Amino acid sequence: MNKAEQFETQGRGEAGGQSRATVALLAMRGMILSGSLGPGERVSELAIVEQTGISRTPVRAALQRLEEEGFVEAIPSGGFAVKSFSETDVFDAIEIRGTLEGLAARLAAERGSSTVRLAALHECVAELDRLVPASLDSEDGFMRYMSANARLHALIVELAESPSLKRQIERAVSLPFASPNAFIKAQTLMPESRGVLIVAQDQHRCVAEAIANRQGARAQAIMQEHARLAGRHLRLALRDDKVLEQVPGGSLIRTGR
């Protein structure tokens, strides 16, 4: 089965135009993140239709969604082109995420949570403790770390009990290099990053403690500083093209080299 047939089969398995648009969205997002569609390259609706076997209407809907997510931008001649990002753009995106997650941690602390909900947060921290650093020498260990790390960040957002804030955070992390797990895979190639991960895990423990003790200002400050560790990983990744290739969406970043 070729790629077009695969996407066509997926499209038939989904019901309704919205589902076909989702298949198109996933396909195009994958092309962008893999570098198949490079920065500045015009996205041809017809080419996407031919590759995926999905009709133009859901493809157009998917392009509009990609524009909202920040992956493509409208061009004067019509249509869309893959967007590129300066190093400053990426650092700003990381800082925005940290600011929003800091607010989530503060609200989680100040609003209080049940023992059961806090237990889930502490259990997640304990799982990460078991993984860092002993389990990070293998691909499986890193995958488990990524899963637990994403879960911990999601738990903090849920504890904030703010649907509005949750939506803003989801929007902030829609660009892959701004997400909490953006640089995890690249760390397999950066020995210096091991120490950064140990610091990050200590911050996980500290923010969970601050939330449990209802220390809002402390929880907020820790989460903001925690996000800035991603900036340190980015600086390391920008030194080496092979490392940057391991960052989802890394090909979209315009480096200063």
Backbone bond lengths (Angstrom), bond angles and torsions (degrees), N, CA, C in turn:
res aa  C-N    CA-C-N  psi(-1)  N-CA   C-N-CA  omega(-1)  CA-C   N-CA-C  phi
1 M - - - 1.477 - - 1.528 109.55 -
2 N 1.361 118.03 123.36 1.456 119.71 178.82 1.519 110.52 -81.87
3 K 1.359 115.34 176.58 1.465 119.49 -174.88 1.524 111.74 -61.71
4 A 1.323 117.43 -41.81 1.465 120.18 -179.27 1.521 110.88 -62.69
5 E 1.364 115.81 -43.02 1.465 118.90 179.61 1.519 111.16 -66.06
6 Q 1.340 115.54 -36.24 1.466 119.10 179.59 1.520 110.80 -62.59
7 F 1.333 116.90 -47.96 1.457 119.88 -179.82 1.521 111.54 -67.19
8 E 1.355 116.54 -33.51 1.459 119.60 178.62 1.524 109.67 -65.42
9 T 1.334 116.56 -42.02 1.458 120.39 178.41 1.512 110.96 -62.62
10 Q 1.341 115.83 -42.27 1.455 119.69 177.42 1.526 110.32 -61.18
11 G 1.339 116.34 -41.25 1.455 120.32 -177.98 1.509 111.85 -64.25
12 R 1.356 116.16 -39.38 1.451 119.13 179.66 1.525 110.78 -68.66
13 G 1.327 115.99 -30.85 1.456 119.73 -178.77 1.505 113.02 -73.64
14 E 1.313 116.78 -13.69 1.458 121.13 178.29 1.522 108.59 -99.94
15 A 1.313 116.60 147.36 1.466 120.24 -178.79 1.510 110.03 -101.33
16 G 1.361 115.43 130.43 1.460 119.51 171.69 1.508 113.51 89.99
17 G 1.368 115.17 159.32 1.449 122.07 -178.54 1.513 113.43 -62.03
18 Q 1.338 117.50 -35.64 1.456 120.63 -179.75 1.517 111.03 -61.55
19 S 1.321 117.70 -40.88 1.452 121.55 179.47 1.519 111.10 -66.73
20 R 1.320 118.18 -40.54 1.458 120.87 177.66 1.525 110.06 -65.03
21 A 1.334 116.84 -35.69 1.455 120.37 176.72 1.522 110.48 -64.86
22 T 1.327 116.54 -35.55 1.461 120.65 178.14 1.521 110.59 -65.95
23 V 1.329 117.17 -41.94 1.458 121.18 177.36 1.527 109.98 -61.69
24 A 1.335 116.80 -43.32 1.460 120.94 178.42 1.520 110.87 -64.07
25 L 1.325 116.05 -40.55 1.465 120.94 179.17 1.524 110.66 -60.78
26 L 1.330 116.84 -47.74 1.460 120.74 -179.76 1.519 111.22 -63.07
27 A 1.328 116.04 -39.37 1.463 120.01 -179.92 1.526 111.27 -64.17
28 M 1.337 116.96 -48.57 1.464 120.17 -177.78 1.520 112.16 -69.39
29 R 1.338 116.17 -37.71 1.458 118.92 177.64 1.530 109.78 -62.46
30 G 1.339 115.64 -40.21 1.457 119.67 177.45 1.520 112.42 -63.10
31 M 1.329 116.98 -39.88 1.465 120.91 178.10 1.523 111.37 -62.78
32 I 1.318 116.18 -39.20 1.460 120.57 -179.57 1.521 110.73 -69.56
33 L 1.326 116.85 -46.80 1.461 120.69 -177.09 1.523 112.05 -67.95
34 S 1.334 116.91 -30.00 1.463 120.07 179.81 1.521 112.10 -82.13
35 G 1.337 116.52 -12.65 1.457 120.13 -178.15 1.513 113.33 91.93
36 S 1.341 117.65 0.07 1.461 119.86 177.36 1.526 111.06 -62.02
37 L 1.328 115.31 -33.45 1.458 121.57 170.88 1.525 106.37 -111.52
38 G 1.323 116.92 112.40 1.454 121.08 -173.27 1.519 113.46 -89.51
39 P 1.329 117.38 165.25 1.471 122.21 178.98 1.525 111.43 -56.18
40 G 1.321 115.55 132.30 1.455 121.07 179.65 1.510 114.26 85.50
41 E 1.323 117.65 -10.49 1.457 121.22 -177.83 1.528 110.61 -76.12
42 R 1.332 115.64 133.77 1.461 120.16 177.92 1.516 109.85 -71.33
43 V 1.326 115.83 135.56 1.458 121.03 179.69 1.525 108.17 -91.04
44 S 1.291 116.11 112.95 1.464 121.26 -178.59 1.515 110.35 -86.04
45 E 1.335 115.77 119.00 1.462 119.66 177.59 1.528 110.53 -58.90
46 L 1.335 115.66 -43.05 1.464 119.94 -177.46 1.525 111.06 -62.94
47 A 1.329 117.16 -41.70 1.468 120.40 179.78 1.526 110.81 -64.29
48 I 1.337 116.54 -39.68 1.461 120.10 178.71 1.523 110.39 -65.91
49 V 1.327 116.42 -40.70 1.468 120.77 177.76 1.528 109.87 -59.71
50 E 1.353 115.96 -44.50 1.461 120.14 -178.76 1.527 111.93 -66.55
51 Q 1.325 117.00 -37.22 1.467 120.56 -177.44 1.518 112.77 -75.87
52 T 1.323 116.48 -35.68 1.465 119.36 -174.60 1.520 113.77 -100.47
53 G 1.338 117.37 -19.96 1.455 120.10 -176.45 1.515 112.86 75.16
54 I 1.336 116.71 14.50 1.468 121.91 -179.69 1.524 108.47 -101.31
55 S 1.317 117.51 143.10 1.458 121.11 -176.55 1.523 112.04 -68.53
56 R 1.334 116.46 166.58 1.462 121.30 -171.60 1.523 113.28 -68.27
57 T 1.334 117.91 -31.25 1.473 119.09 -177.48 1.530 112.41 -61.30
58 P 1.338 119.49 -52.02 1.469 118.22 176.67 1.523 112.98 -66.51
59 V 1.331 118.27 -29.39 1.469 120.72 176.41 1.522 109.97 -64.17
60 R 1.336 116.96 -42.12 1.465 120.35 177.58 1.520 111.00 -63.73
61 A 1.326 116.46 -41.26 1.465 120.06 178.06 1.524 110.46 -61.90
62 A 1.334 116.21 -39.64 1.460 120.24 178.89 1.523 111.00 -65.92
63 L 1.314 117.86 -37.99 1.462 121.21 178.30 1.526 111.31 -64.08
64 Q 1.312 115.33 -39.87 1.472 118.76 177.47 1.526 110.81 -63.69
65 R 1.336 116.49 -37.46 1.462 120.12 177.53 1.532 110.54 -67.14
66 L 1.318 116.66 -40.14 1.466 120.60 178.27 1.522 111.17 -63.94
67 E 1.336 116.48 -33.06 1.461 119.69 175.95 1.529 109.85 -66.27
68 E 1.331 116.57 -42.61 1.464 120.70 178.24 1.525 111.11 -62.10
69 E 1.326 116.66 -36.91 1.460 121.20 -179.12 1.519 112.28 -76.93
70 G 1.336 116.18 -15.84 1.465 119.42 177.57 1.511 115.19 96.86
71 F 1.340 117.91 8.06 1.457 120.39 -178.73 1.531 113.18 -83.05
72 V 1.326 117.40 -30.08 1.463 121.03 179.30 1.519 108.97 -130.29
73 E 1.342 115.01 163.74 1.462 120.22 177.38 1.517 109.32 -138.98
74 A 1.338 115.90 148.69 1.463 121.04 179.23 1.521 109.18 -67.21
75 I 1.331 116.92 144.17 1.458 121.87 178.69 1.522 109.33 -117.55
76 P 1.346 117.50 151.21 1.473 121.48 -174.88 1.519 114.39 -55.45
77 S 1.331 117.34 -33.99 1.463 120.14 -177.71 1.524 112.84 -77.14
78 G 1.331 115.90 -3.33 1.454 120.69 -178.70 1.513 111.45 103.48
79 G 1.306 116.14 148.45 1.453 120.17 -178.63 1.512 112.08 86.16
80 F 1.332 114.51 -160.87 1.463 120.24 -174.64 1.519 110.75 -134.18
81 A 1.336 114.67 153.39 1.459 121.16 174.52 1.516 108.52 -128.82
82 V 1.338 115.95 151.75 1.469 120.94 179.11 1.526 108.63 -65.19
83 K 1.304 115.73 133.00 1.460 121.53 -176.70 1.526 110.66 -85.71
84 S 1.317 115.81 145.69 1.461 120.38 172.58 1.524 108.67 -112.65
85 F 1.324 115.94 163.68 1.464 120.93 -175.20 1.518 110.27 -133.66
86 S 1.322 115.68 136.86 1.456 119.80 174.69 1.527 108.78 -76.94
87 E 1.327 115.98 165.70 1.459 119.60 176.58 1.526 110.14 -59.88
88 T 1.327 116.50 -36.77 1.471 120.56 178.65 1.520 110.93 -63.51
89 D 1.330 116.92 -40.20 1.465 120.59 177.69 1.531 110.69 -56.94
90 V 1.334 115.91 -43.60 1.458 120.46 -176.52 1.521 110.96 -69.32
91 F 1.334 116.88 -44.58 1.463 119.85 177.92 1.528 110.63 -61.25
92 D 1.336 116.66 -38.52 1.471 120.49 177.81 1.523 110.89 -63.57
93 A 1.348 116.81 -41.55 1.459 120.99 -179.55 1.531 110.50 -62.97
94 I 1.325 116.29 -40.22 1.465 120.49 178.22 1.526 110.26 -65.52
95 E 1.333 116.76 -41.35 1.463 120.72 -179.66 1.531 111.07 -65.91
96 I 1.319 116.78 -38.49 1.465 120.62 178.08 1.529 109.84 -63.31
97 R 1.347 116.26 -45.41 1.466 119.00 177.39 1.525 110.67 -57.81
98 G 1.331 116.56 -44.76 1.458 119.87 -179.23 1.514 112.66 -61.85
99 T 1.324 116.12 -39.06 1.462 120.28 178.98 1.524 110.97 -64.16
100 L 1.331 116.02 -43.76 1.466 120.12 -179.24 1.526 111.52 -70.24
101 E 1.326 116.87 -41.98 1.460 119.08 178.51 1.529 110.84 -68.08
102 G 1.330 116.53 -31.62 1.460 119.59 175.11 1.518 111.09 -62.60
103 L 1.341 115.76 -41.95 1.460 119.95 176.98 1.522 110.45 -63.14
104 A 1.332 116.77 -41.13 1.470 120.14 178.56 1.519 110.82 -60.68
105 A 1.326 117.16 -42.92 1.470 120.35 -179.99 1.524 110.82 -64.94
106 R 1.329 116.45 -39.03 1.468 119.50 179.44 1.527 110.72 -65.26
107 L 1.337 116.65 -45.11 1.461 119.69 179.27 1.528 110.94 -64.24
108 A 1.328 116.79 -39.10 1.459 120.26 178.87 1.523 110.49 -60.54
109 A 1.334 115.51 -40.41 1.467 119.60 179.96 1.521 111.58 -70.62
110 E 1.310 116.74 -45.92 1.464 120.85 -173.69 1.530 112.08 -73.13
111 R 1.315 117.87 -32.42 1.458 120.57 -178.07 1.526 112.22 -84.19
112 G 1.310 116.60 -18.25 1.458 119.96 177.54 1.515 112.19 76.10
113 S 1.310 115.98 153.10 1.460 121.53 179.89 1.518 109.82 -140.26
114 S 1.314 114.89 158.25 1.461 120.04 179.23 1.524 110.17 -69.09
115 T 1.312 115.26 160.83 1.460 120.99 178.56 1.524 111.13 -59.71
116 V 1.328 115.99 -37.90 1.460 120.96 -179.31 1.520 110.77 -63.70
117 R 1.330 117.26 -45.95 1.459 120.59 -178.24 1.523 111.14 -68.53
118 L 1.321 116.60 -38.12 1.464 119.24 176.96 1.526 111.00 -67.36
119 A 1.325 116.23 -32.55 1.467 120.00 178.69 1.521 110.66 -61.38
120 A 1.325 117.06 -38.48 1.470 120.58 178.89 1.526 110.45 -62.71
121 L 1.335 116.11 -39.24 1.459 120.39 178.55 1.531 110.75 -65.61
122 H 1.323 116.57 -44.98 1.464 120.56 -179.48 1.530 111.48 -67.23
123 E 1.323 116.92 -35.23 1.465 120.19 177.16 1.529 110.90 -64.66
124 C 1.328 115.67 -37.40 1.460 119.85 178.86 1.532 110.46 -67.30
125 V 1.325 116.56 -41.39 1.467 120.78 176.40 1.524 109.88 -60.88
126 A 1.335 117.10 -42.32 1.464 121.39 179.97 1.527 110.95 -63.25
127 E 1.324 116.46 -38.41 1.464 119.51 177.54 1.521 110.36 -63.54
128 L 1.320 116.95 -42.84 1.463 120.63 178.12 1.527 111.07 -64.89
129 D 1.332 116.92 -35.77 1.466 120.40 176.29 1.530 111.08 -59.03
130 R 1.334 115.95 -37.97 1.469 119.82 -179.50 1.530 111.32 -71.22
131 L 1.323 116.22 -24.97 1.465 120.68 -176.86 1.522 113.49 -88.86
132 V 1.324 117.23 -28.72 1.469 121.69 -174.52 1.522 109.54 -104.52
133 P 1.352 117.77 125.38 1.470 126.16 -5.50 1.520 113.59 -98.68
134 A 1.350 117.89 -2.64 1.468 121.21 -167.77 1.526 114.17 -57.23
135 S 1.329 117.61 -37.26 1.469 120.37 -173.09 1.524 113.81 -92.03
136 L 1.316 117.13 4.06 1.457 119.20 -173.27 1.522 113.83 -90.60
137 D 1.332 116.51 10.05 1.460 119.71 177.99 1.525 112.40 -88.98
138 S 1.318 117.20 -2.19 1.463 120.49 -178.00 1.530 110.15 -126.44
139 E 1.328 114.62 158.86 1.460 120.53 177.24 1.518 110.14 -62.07
140 D 1.333 116.62 -41.56 1.461 120.93 179.55 1.525 110.81 -62.35
141 G 1.334 115.95 -41.05 1.462 119.46 178.65 1.506 112.63 -61.98
142 F 1.336 116.45 -41.44 1.457 119.65 178.55 1.522 111.40 -66.70
143 M 1.344 117.19 -37.92 1.459 119.77 178.92 1.521 110.61 -64.16
144 R 1.325 116.70 -41.42 1.462 120.49 177.89 1.528 110.70 -65.66
145 Y 1.325 115.82 -38.40 1.463 119.48 177.52 1.533 110.43 -63.03
146 M 1.325 116.95 -45.14 1.461 120.70 -179.82 1.518 111.58 -59.65
147 S 1.340 116.42 -41.64 1.459 120.55 -179.72 1.528 111.09 -64.70
148 A 1.327 116.45 -46.25 1.463 120.08 -179.24 1.528 111.31 -68.59
149 N 1.319 116.86 -37.22 1.456 120.69 179.31 1.524 111.11 -64.38
150 A 1.325 116.63 -44.66 1.464 120.61 177.94 1.527 110.57 -62.65
151 R 1.327 116.12 -39.29 1.464 119.94 -179.93 1.527 111.07 -65.10
152 L 1.330 117.35 -41.21 1.462 120.02 -179.86 1.530 111.09 -62.19
153 H 1.320 116.40 -45.53 1.464 119.34 179.04 1.529 110.80 -62.37
154 A 1.334 116.74 -40.07 1.465 120.36 179.29 1.526 111.33 -65.92
155 L 1.331 116.91 -37.92 1.465 120.38 179.08 1.522 111.57 -62.78
156 I 1.326 116.98 -40.40 1.464 120.53 178.99 1.526 110.44 -63.05
157 V 1.325 115.94 -41.81 1.469 119.86 178.96 1.530 109.93 -64.39
158 E 1.325 117.10 -41.11 1.464 120.22 179.09 1.529 111.19 -64.71
159 L 1.326 117.38 -38.99 1.461 121.03 -179.68 1.526 112.40 -65.21
160 A 1.325 116.94 -22.38 1.467 120.47 178.51 1.522 111.83 -68.99
161 E 1.332 116.63 -23.59 1.469 123.01 178.76 1.526 111.79 54.02
162 S 1.325 115.61 48.43 1.460 121.20 179.12 1.522 109.47 -134.77
163 P 1.345 118.02 96.13 1.461 120.20 178.62 1.524 113.31 -56.46
164 S 1.326 117.06 -36.30 1.466 120.25 -179.92 1.523 110.87 -64.28
165 L 1.330 116.09 -45.18 1.455 119.92 179.16 1.530 110.85 -66.25
166 K 1.313 116.74 -38.93 1.464 120.92 178.52 1.525 110.51 -58.88
167 R 1.328 117.51 -43.09 1.469 120.59 179.30 1.518 111.02 -62.89
168 Q 1.330 116.89 -40.94 1.464 119.96 -179.67 1.529 111.42 -66.73
169 I 1.318 117.10 -37.65 1.469 120.28 178.08 1.522 110.24 -67.35
170 E 1.325 117.20 -41.67 1.465 120.50 177.65 1.521 110.84 -59.82
171 R 1.322 115.94 -38.35 1.464 119.58 177.88 1.527 110.45 -68.77
172 A 1.330 116.69 -39.48 1.464 120.82 -177.83 1.519 111.95 -65.09
173 V 1.333 117.20 -33.05 1.469 120.06 -177.13 1.524 112.38 -97.09
174 S 1.329 118.09 9.76 1.463 119.87 -179.93 1.527 110.86 -65.63
175 L 1.338 117.30 -31.29 1.458 119.92 173.40 1.527 107.52 -77.63
176 P 1.326 117.74 125.21 1.460 120.75 -169.55 1.519 114.64 -58.94
177 F 1.344 116.93 -34.11 1.464 118.21 -177.78 1.526 112.68 -77.22
178 A 1.331 117.60 -2.94 1.468 120.70 177.04 1.524 112.03 -100.46
179 S 1.332 117.86 -4.08 1.459 120.82 -176.06 1.527 111.11 -79.16
180 P 1.337 118.05 160.08 1.468 120.85 179.68 1.526 113.99 -58.85
181 N 1.342 116.95 -27.69 1.468 120.85 -178.13 1.525 113.73 -98.97
182 A 1.321 117.52 12.28 1.461 120.82 -170.85 1.519 114.21 -55.03
183 F 1.320 117.45 -39.38 1.462 119.89 -170.97 1.524 113.51 -110.18
184 I 1.353 117.18 10.81 1.458 119.87 -175.77 1.527 111.17 -63.54
185 K 1.325 117.86 -49.12 1.466 120.03 -177.31 1.516 111.55 -63.66
186 A 1.324 117.12 -37.82 1.459 120.67 179.98 1.520 112.00 -63.92
187 Q 1.324 116.14 -22.39 1.460 119.63 -176.53 1.521 112.75 -69.10
188 T 1.336 117.50 -16.88 1.461 119.86 176.05 1.522 110.52 -64.88
189 L 1.334 117.47 -21.65 1.464 121.94 -178.05 1.523 112.31 -103.05
190 M 1.325 117.85 0.02 1.458 120.93 -176.39 1.523 110.57 -122.33
191 P 1.322 118.93 98.43 1.464 120.56 179.82 1.529 112.72 -57.81
192 E 1.346 116.04 -32.16 1.470 119.26 -178.39 1.513 112.20 -63.91
193 S 1.331 116.42 -22.46 1.463 119.62 -173.57 1.521 112.77 -75.59
194 R 1.342 117.39 -16.94 1.463 119.67 -178.87 1.528 110.81 -58.98
195 G 1.321 116.15 -43.92 1.461 119.63 178.75 1.511 112.04 -64.51
196 V 1.339 117.26 -35.46 1.452 121.35 178.52 1.524 110.51 -65.02
197 L 1.334 116.66 -38.18 1.467 120.54 178.89 1.528 111.42 -65.51
198 I 1.318 116.64 -36.47 1.461 119.81 178.23 1.525 110.08 -65.62
199 V 1.335 116.48 -40.91 1.469 120.41 176.17 1.528 109.91 -62.70
200 A 1.339 116.54 -42.90 1.468 120.92 -179.89 1.518 111.63 -60.40
201 Q 1.342 116.45 -39.31 1.454 118.93 179.80 1.523 111.68 -68.71
202 D 1.314 117.07 -35.70 1.463 119.37 175.19 1.529 110.36 -62.71
203 Q 1.322 116.51 -37.57 1.467 120.27 177.18 1.527 110.66 -66.00
204 H 1.335 117.23 -36.93 1.471 119.73 175.34 1.532 110.56 -57.66
205 R 1.325 115.62 -46.67 1.468 119.56 179.67 1.530 111.09 -62.36
206 C 1.330 115.55 -42.92 1.467 119.86 -176.15 1.527 112.10 -67.73
207 V 1.335 117.57 -39.40 1.458 118.55 -178.60 1.527 110.35 -71.01
208 A 1.340 118.00 -35.80 1.462 120.40 176.45 1.525 110.03 -63.22
209 E 1.318 116.17 -40.69 1.463 120.87 177.94 1.521 111.30 -64.04
210 A 1.339 116.50 -43.51 1.468 120.75 -179.33 1.526 111.21 -64.29
211 I 1.331 117.24 -39.67 1.465 120.67 178.76 1.526 109.83 -65.74
212 A 1.332 116.61 -44.81 1.467 120.01 -179.91 1.525 111.80 -62.31
213 N 1.342 116.72 -34.41 1.469 121.47 -178.90 1.525 112.91 -90.15
214 R 1.342 115.59 4.61 1.466 122.68 177.22 1.531 111.65 59.80
215 Q 1.331 114.99 41.28 1.466 122.13 177.03 1.527 108.73 -100.23
216 G 1.326 115.01 84.49 1.457 120.29 -171.74 1.511 114.39 -61.90
217 A 1.336 118.02 -49.00 1.459 121.25 -177.01 1.529 111.00 -62.72
218 R 1.333 115.87 -40.47 1.462 119.87 179.73 1.537 110.70 -65.95
219 A 1.317 116.74 -44.89 1.465 120.38 179.66 1.521 110.98 -59.88
220 Q 1.326 116.13 -42.16 1.466 120.56 179.90 1.518 111.08 -62.92
221 A 1.317 117.55 -47.00 1.464 121.42 -178.11 1.525 111.47 -63.07
222 I 1.325 116.58 -39.45 1.463 119.64 -178.98 1.522 110.70 -65.38
223 M 1.329 117.40 -44.21 1.461 119.72 -178.46 1.521 112.09 -66.64
224 Q 1.316 117.19 -35.17 1.461 119.46 177.13 1.524 110.55 -65.99
225 E 1.325 116.26 -42.86 1.461 119.87 178.19 1.524 110.79 -68.14
226 H 1.320 115.90 -33.81 1.465 120.84 178.25 1.531 110.89 -60.72
227 A 1.313 117.40 -43.38 1.462 120.60 179.11 1.528 111.06 -63.88
228 R 1.319 116.74 -33.12 1.468 119.76 -178.70 1.522 112.22 -67.11
229 L 1.338 117.13 -19.13 1.462 118.97 173.22 1.525 110.91 -61.79
230 A 1.342 116.03 -32.55 1.471 119.20 177.02 1.516 110.09 -62.71
231 G 1.330 115.98 -34.20 1.463 119.76 175.66 1.518 111.56 -63.39
232 R 1.331 116.94 -36.67 1.460 120.47 177.12 1.528 110.47 -66.21
233 H 1.338 116.42 -40.84 1.462 120.28 176.35 1.530 110.35 -62.69
234 L 1.325 116.65 -39.88 1.457 120.03 179.99 1.524 110.63 -62.09
235 R 1.309 117.34 -44.02 1.464 120.07 179.42 1.526 111.39 -59.74
236 L 1.346 115.80 -37.78 1.457 119.71 177.06 1.529 110.54 -68.10
237 A 1.329 116.88 -43.05 1.465 121.30 -177.81 1.519 111.58 -65.64
238 L 1.323 117.42 -35.01 1.455 120.86 -177.16 1.525 112.74 -68.36
239 R 1.319 116.89 -12.51 1.464 119.92 179.10 1.521 112.54 -77.62
240 D 1.317 117.09 -19.13 1.467 120.58 -169.76 1.527 110.02 -140.19
241 D 1.330 117.23 120.55 1.463 121.11 -178.92 1.529 111.81 -61.88
242 K 1.335 117.76 -35.48 1.465 119.97 -179.33 1.522 110.79 -65.80
243 V 1.322 115.81 -36.96 1.463 119.78 177.25 1.521 110.16 -69.68
244 L 1.319 116.88 -43.40 1.468 121.27 -178.19 1.520 111.15 -61.91
245 E 1.337 116.75 -30.34 1.465 120.59 178.20 1.526 112.15 -63.06
246 Q 1.337 117.06 -22.54 1.461 121.19 -179.62 1.526 112.51 -85.22
247 V 1.325 116.78 -5.22 1.463 121.61 178.52 1.522 108.85 -89.80
248 P 1.328 119.56 120.91 1.471 120.06 177.46 1.529 110.58 -54.52
249 G 1.319 116.09 125.11 1.455 119.65 -178.44 1.516 113.65 80.02
250 G 1.339 117.36 6.52 1.464 120.32 -178.39 1.518 112.99 -59.95
251 S 1.330 116.89 -30.12 1.469 120.04 -179.87 1.525 112.19 -67.40
252 L 1.334 116.79 -15.46 1.480 120.60 -179.78 1.527 112.18 -83.91
253 I 1.334 116.86 -10.21 1.463 120.79 -174.84 1.524 110.10 -89.33
254 R 1.323 116.29 125.82 1.457 121.97 175.13 1.532 108.49 -83.22
255 T 1.296 116.30 113.50 1.462 119.34 -177.84 1.524 110.33 -89.97
256 G 1.319 115.11 161.27 1.469 120.80 -178.52 1.510 113.07 -85.71
257 R 1.371 116.60 -1.41 1.450 118.45 -178.07 1.512 110.33 -78.09
